[in-house]
């Protein structure tokens, strides 16, 4: 299948992105980093194009009404992670995630109480790429 680029929007192909925003206790950043490095390897093995984990650095931005700390209900002693995984398409995302969720390494990481963050406070969504400049 040939990639098409819309000059008006800058969209290339049909890429799809899963995005995440989550608070992580600062004391758990290194544990989260190890978990993310393993997770990234697993997602890439199963076909993801990119896997990025970014830790908050400049979170006191005054633009707009809703900052990342406020969005993630950040508590004292926590920092924010902004993360994303890139796929060829939504169908590709669904296929990759199905394989990832069957991977025993992921199952082990997701065992009760072993996560270095509270997954109930994670924001997640799937996004169609609109502009790829």
Secondary structure, DSSP 8 states (H G I E B T S, - for coil): ----B-TTT--BTT-EEEEEEEEEEGGGHHHHHHHHHHHHHHHHHTT-SEEEEEE-S-----SSS--HHHHTT--TTEEEEEEEEEESSHHHHHHHHHHHHH-HHHHHHTSTT--SS-GGG-EEEEEE-----
